[in-house]
Each structure stands twice: as C-alpha cells, then as structure tokens.
Amino acid sequence: MLRSEGFQRYFRNTSWLFVDRVVRLVSVLATSFFVVRFLGPELFGELNYASAFVGMFFALTSMGMEDIITRDLVRHPERRDTLLGSAAVLKLGGSVVLFITVLAIALLKGMPAFKVLLVALIASAEFLKPLSVIEPFFHSRTQGRIVAKVNIAQSIINALFRIGVILVVETPQDAMIPLALSYIVEMATTSGSYLLAYRNQGLNWRAWRFDRVLAIDLLRQSWPLIVFGIALYVQAKIDQVIIGDVLRDQLGEGGADAEVGQYSAALKMIESLGFLPSIVAASLAPAITRAHMQDRALFERRVTDQYRLMFLLFLVTAIPLYFLAPPFMTWFYGEEFNEAGQLLALFAIRLFFTNMGVAKTAFITNEGLFRYSMITAIVGAVCNIVLNLLLIPGLHAKGAIWAMIISFLISNFLLDLFYREARPNFKWTMHAIATFWRVRHATA
C-alpha cells in the first residue's frame, strides 16, 4: 500500500500542505515582528480594524462554492470551461457587492476619512478574487501540491513586501497606505500564480465561458454555504470591530484603536497555531471516511481518537502558552504590547475550541449534517455579537475573548444536545476528553 500511486500522491500532497503551513507560520511571525513593532498599538489597531471590517463580508466573494466546483469538475471534467467561467463571473459580482456594501456601511457609520480609505483599499483586493476559481480545478485533479506552491509564493512575496515597506518608510503613519495596498499585492500574487500554473497545464483562462443556467444552479447550491460563510466570518472578525466601536466613546478614537491593536497582536499569534489541528485532520480524514463506509463502530472509534489527539494537542500547546505568553509578547513586540501578552494567555483557552471544531468537521462531513452546521454557525455568530456588546464595555479586549469562548462553547458543544443526529458527536467528544490518553484507532 505504501508504494501505491494513490498513497504516494496523497503523501506528496500532505507533505506540501505541511510545508505550506510552516512557511505561512514563519511569514506571519517575521512580518508581525517588523510591522507590529513599527506601527505600535494604535496604528496597528487602526489597520486591523479596517481589515476586520472588510473581512466580515468575505463570504460574498468566496461564496462557499469551492467544494461544489471541485465536485462538479470531478464528475464532469468536460464542463471545465463553463464551470470555471460561470463561477468566476459570480465571484466578480460578489466582489462588486462587497465593495459597495463595505463602503456604504463605513460612510453611514461615520468612520474617519483615512479609515474609510483603508477600508476601500483592502476591499478593492477582492476584485482579483474571481481567479481563485482555479484552485478547485487543481484540487479536482488531486494536485494539492500546486495549490500549496501558490500559497507559499504568496506568503513569501507578501511578507517581503510588508517588511520592505517598514524598512523604506520614515514614519509609522507613512506605512499605513502601503500596508493596506499589501492586501492587493497578496491577492495579485495569488491570482497571477494560479494563472501561470493553469497555463503550465496547457490551458487558457480565455476559453472560459459564462453559462446563465449553470450560474443559477451554482448559486442555488451554494447559498446555504454563503450564509454559513457570512456567519463564520462575522464570528471571526466582528470582535475587533466591536472593540473599536464600543470603546471609542470611553477611550477616544486613538485609545480604541490601541485596544484593537493589543487584541489583534494576540489574535494573530494564536491564529498562527491554527495549522496544527488542520494538519492532523487532513492526515486522518481518509481513514475516518473509509471507516464511515465500512463499519459504524470503527467510525466511532476513529472519530473519538481524533478528538483525543486534538485534546492532547491542546494540552501540549495551551499549557506552555498560558505561562509563557506575557514574557514572550513583551520580548517579541516590545513593552508597548504587555497587554497583548495577557490577552494571548487567555487566548490559550480558545485553542481547545479551535482543535475540537476542526475535528468536528469530519463528523459533520461524513454524516452530511451541513444544514445543522449552518445553524450552529449562525447561532454562534449571534451569541458572539450579543456577548461582545455586553462584555466589552466593562472588560475591554478581554471581554471579546470571553465572548468568543462562550459562543464557541454554545455553537460547538451545547447545541449538539438539542439535535438528535449530533448527540453521538457530543458523547464521543466528552468520552475522548475523559480518556484522552487512549489513542489507538485514529489511523488503524
């Protein structure tokens, strides 16, 4: 089996995925070291406020149709040009809607003119998003290594651009516009790399064709995923926006931006660890899927063991992080970010929900509980917004972390108790946590 073509292809793809994640981690750390220290809490917070504000609407351009395109390309490779062309036009339309929406809301909110400019620059990067439809084309051909190479190129080029900006400009304020432009550079690098890779396959994007009937069908299939994506993006990004908005009256514009900066510095650090559970999940997914097809008891054991592995991963990362976060952040970013160290220590608790949430995807996918997943995402987003509004005024950035933890607890765990098809997952999760040292059947 180890010498089979299928296994070798899967191993190469997984290896490239790991390299991709490591390069991203190094790029994030290197970029953060220069950018965060140079800008300071206030300007870094202002930039991240604008980025988070736009990020809440990313589902309008991603549209959740990547998996649908991949599936249809596998089933109907002869429809490649119409599938990619129709999806690209839909994404372009989503980019227009996103740009108009974020600008309109920014102006209605009465954002300062400079912050509106940052929002406009970051949002304009989404006009290059249509070319991302090439990614599912490579996934459909089990060429994940090409996707990984594109991501690696994008990470390195964008990191070099941002670091170059810091080294060239004279003042932190001078760096703000170029750093906002880096989002366009990032998307242009990704799109250009995909076009080059597509051309190297002997194909030409100019052959793409728009099919109205197919586009309507894609929208019909993807609308639940669009709603799901909006809920996820809101839950992930709105905390930074609410911190800035709610604390503006208490601390002033600069003070609120500084609080966002402290929070964002800690958030970026914790997000950089997100590749670990993703690698574990990607490695175990084929074995779990095979078990689901063969035997229910084996499926239960493998899902349970995946939860055990994720809980072990949480323990070995969160415990050291909790104690080392304050001195590390002060050393890495400087004394100005002492508060970010305290926030990062509290963020360590989030790793539990991140790990378990990634693992839960295997259960959701194999059981086909996508509508339930959409409901949990919406409930989680609503809970997160309400809790942020309640906790941030008194606890500031720490309130946002507690809001996130409580909303994840509700959406990832407690809701399983009220949905019959999801109750086994709750039972398996609790059993895995209580017996985390018994890892046996994850890949057997």
N, C-alpha and C positions, 0 to 999 in steps of 0.2 A: 504493500500500500504506500509506503514511504517513497517508493520510486515511481509511483504512478504519475502520469502527466497532470491529472487533476489536482493531486496533492501538491506537486511541485509548483503549479500555478498559484494555488491558494497560499502556499508558504511564501512565495515571492511577493504576492500582493500584501499579505500581512506584514512581511518584513518592511516593505516600502511604507506601509501605514505607520509602523513604529518609527521609522526614520523621519517621516513627515512630522509626527507629533513631537519628537525630540527637537527637531530643527525649529519648530514653532515655539517650543518652550524656551530654547536658547535665545531666539529672536525677541520674544516678549521680554525676557529678563534684561537683555542687552539694551533694547530700546527704552524700556522703563527706567533703567539706571540713568540714562542721559536725559530723557525727556522730563521725567518727574522731578529730578533734582534741579534741572534748569528752570522749569516753569514755576515750581513752588506750588503750594496747595491751592491758592486762589485761581491762578490761570489754568492749572491742570484741571481743576474742578469745572471751570467755565467751558473748556474744550470737551470734557466728558459729559457735561450736561447737554450740550448740543448733539453729541454723538448718541447719547441715550435717547434723546427726544426723537431723533430720526429713526433710531433702532426699533422703537415701538411699532413702527409701521413696515418693517422689513418683509413681513408676510405678504404684503401687497405685490412685491416683486418676486419673491421666492415661490409664492402661490402653492407650495406644497405638492407640486406636480412632478418632482424629480423621480420618485419611485414609480409613478404611473408611466412616465415616459420610458424609464428603464424596462418596465414590464412589457409595454407595448412594442418596444424595439426588439425584445427577445422573441415575442410572439409573431411580430410582423416586420422583419428586417427590411422587406421591400418597400415599406411605407416610411422609410427613414427621412427622406427629404420633406415630406409633408408634415410628419410628426414634429421634427425639429423646427421647421419654418413656422408652423402654427403656434407652437409653444413660445418661440422667440417673439412673435408679434404680441401674444398675450402678456408676456413679461414686459415688453416695451410699453404696452398700455398701462400695466401696473406701475411702472416707473413714473409715468406721467401723473397718474392718480396720486402716487406717494408724494411727488414733488409739490403738486398743488395743495395737497392736504396739509403737509407739514408747514409750508409757508403761510397758508391761511390761518392755521391754528397759532403759529408763532406770532403773527401780527395781531390776531384777536387777543392773545394773552398779554400783549403789550411788552414783548421782550425788547431789551435794548437793541439798537440798530446793529451793533457789532455782533451780538449773539445771533441775530437773525441772519447775518451774512455767513456766520459759521454754519448754521443750520442749512442754508442754501447750498453752500459748497459741498458739505457732506452728503446731502440728499442728491446732488447732481451726479454723484458717482454711480447711483443706481441706474442711470441711463445706459450704462455699459453692461448691466445685468443680463440682458437678453442672450448674450453669447454664452452664458453659463449653461445653456441647454446642451452644450457639447459634453459636459461632464457625465450625464446619464448615458450618453452614447457609449463612452468608454466603459462605464460600469456594465452595460448590457453585453459587452464583449469580454468581460472579466479582465479588463485591462486597468485595474485599480492603480497599478504602479505608475501609469501615465498621469492619472489624477494626482497622485502623491508628488510626482516630479513638478507638476504645475504649482501645487501648493508650496513646495519647497522653494521654487524660484520666486514666487510671490512674497513669501516670508522674508527671504534674504534681501531682495530688492527694496521692499518697503522699509525694512529695518535700516538698510544703508541710507535710504533717502531721509528718513527721520533723524538718524544720527548726524548725517551731513548737514541738515538744517540747523541743528543745535550747534555744530562746530562753526558754521558760517555766519549766522546772525549775531548782532551785537547785544541785543536786549531780549529778555523773555517775551515781551509784547510783540517784537518783530517776528517771532517764530510762530505765532498763532495762525496766521493765514496759510503759510506753507504747510503747517501740520494738518490743517483742515484739507488742504489740497492733496495730502498724502493718501486720503481715502480714495481720491480719483486715481492716483498713481497705483494704488493697490488693486483696484478693480481693472484698470487698464492693463496691468501686468498679467493678471489672471486671464482676462479675455484674450489678450494677444497670444499668450502661451497656449491657450486652448485652440485658437485658430491655427497656430503653427503646427500643433500636434495633429489636428484634424487634417491639415493639408499633407502632413507626412504620411497619412494613411491613404493618400491618393484621392482625397475627397475635397470638394469645394463648397463652401457655405453659400455661394451664389446660386447653387442648384436648389436651395430650399424654396418651398412653395407654401403659401398660406391657403388652408382649406377651411372655409367657414363652418361647415358641418363638423369637421374634426375638432376645431377650436371650441365650439359649443359643447361637444362631448367631453373634452378635456376639462372645461370649466364645471360641467355637471359632476364629474367625478372628483374634482379637486376642491370644491367649495367647502366640504367639511374640514379638509386639511388646511385651507386658508383660515377658517375660523379658529382651528386648533393652533395654527402658527401665530395668529394675532394674540391669542391668549398666552401662549408661551413667551412671545417677545415682550408683551406687556408685563408679565410677571418677572421677566429677567431685567427689564430696563427701567420700569417706572419708578423704582425706588430712588434712583439718582435724580429723576425729575421732581419727585415729590419732596425730597430733601431740599432741593434748591428753591422750590416754590413756597413750601410751608415755612421754612426758616428765614425767608427773605424779610418778612416783617419783624422778626426777632433780632436778626443779626445784620441786616442790611444786605445789599447785593453782593458785596465782596465777602462778607462773613459766610453767607450761604454757599457761595461758590467754593470757599475754602473747605467747608464741611463736606461738600460733594467731592472735592479733591482728596481729602483724607479717606473717604469711603471708597472712592474709585481706585486709589492706590492699593488698598487692601483687597478689593474685589478682583483686580487684575491678577494679583498674586495668587489668589485662591483659584481663579479660573484657569491659571496655567497648569494646575494639577489635574484638570479635568481629563487629560488624555489617558491617565492611568486606568480608570474604570472602562473607558472606551476600548482600550487595547484588550483588556480581559474579556469584555463582552464580545468583541469581534472574534476572538480566538475560540470562544465556547459556543458561539451561535450555531455553527453547522452541527455539532454534536447534539445540542438541545433540539434542533429541528428534526434530526433523524430520530431521536427518542420519541418526539411527539407523534411521528408517523408510525412507530413500531409498537410502543408499549407505554400505557399511561403511568404505570408505577415507575418505570425508568425515567420518564419525563419529569415526574415529581422529584425524583432523587437528583437529577441533574440541575433542575431549576433551584432546588434547595441548596445544593452545593455551590451554585453560582452566587447565591446570596451569602453563603458562608465566606466565600472568597472575598466578596465585596466588603463584608463586615471586617474581616481580617485586614484588608487594605485600608479601611477607615481607621482602625486602631493604630496601625504602624505609621500612618501619616498624620493623623489628627493629634495624637498624644504629644509627639515631639513638637509639632507646630504650635500647639497651645502654649507650651512653655517657652519656646524659642522665638515666637513671633515678635514680641516687643523689642528685644535687643537686636534682632535681625533687621527689622524695618528701619530702626534708627540708624544702624550701621549702613544699610543699603541705600536709603533715601536721604538720610540726614536728620538732624534733630527736629526740623520742622514737621516731620512726619511721625512723631512719637505717638500721636493719637491713632494713626493708621496701624501701628503695631498692636495696640489694644483691640482694635476692630478685627484685625487678622486673627488674633487669638480666639475671638468669639466666632469668627467665620469658620473655624475648625469644625464646629458642630455641623455646619452645612455640608461638609464632606460626606457625612452619613447619608443624608438625603440624596445627594448627587449620586453616590455609588449605588444606593438601592434603587433610585429612579432609573439609572442606566440599565441595571439588571432586570428591572421590571419590564423593559421593552421586549425581552424575549418571551415573557408570558403573554403580554398583550398581542404581539405579532402572531404567535403560534395559535392562540385561542381566537384570533380575529375580533378582538374587543376594541375596535377603532372608535366606534361611536362613544363607548364608555370613556375611552382615553380623552376624547374631545370634551366630554362633560367634566371630567376631573380637571382638565386644563383651564376651562372657563371658571369653575368654582375656585380653583387655586388663584387665578388672576384677580377675581372679585375679592376674595379673602385678603389677598396681599394688598390691594388698594385700600380697603377699609382699615386694615390693621396699620398700614403706613400712616394714614391720616390720623389715627388715634394715638400712635406711639411716638412718632417723630417729634411732635411739638415738645414733649417732655424729655425724651431720651435722645433726641437728635439722631445722629447716624446709627447709634446702637439700636434705636427703635426700628430702623429699617431692617437690620439683621434679624431681630426677634420676630418682626412681621413675616420675613421670609421663612424662618424656621417653622413658625406656627402654620403658615399657609401650606408649606410642603408636608407637614405632618397631617394636615387635613386632606389634601388632594392625593398624596401618595399612599397613605395608610388607612385613615379612618373611613374614607368613602368606600373602601373595599368591603367593609362590614355591611353596607347597605345595598350592595349589588351582588346578587346570588352567584353569578358567573365568576366574580372576582374574589369571593370569600376564600377559595382554596389558596389563592396567592397570599392573602393575609396570614393564613395559617402556616404556610410554608415559610414565609418571611420570619414570623415570630419563632418558629422552630429552629430556623437556621441561626438566628441571633443567640438563642439559648444553647445551641450546640455547635458554635462556630468552629470548634477545633476538629470536627469530624468531616473533613473534606475527603471524599472518596470517589464519587461518581461523576464529577463535572465533565470529564472527557473520556471516561472509560467506555 
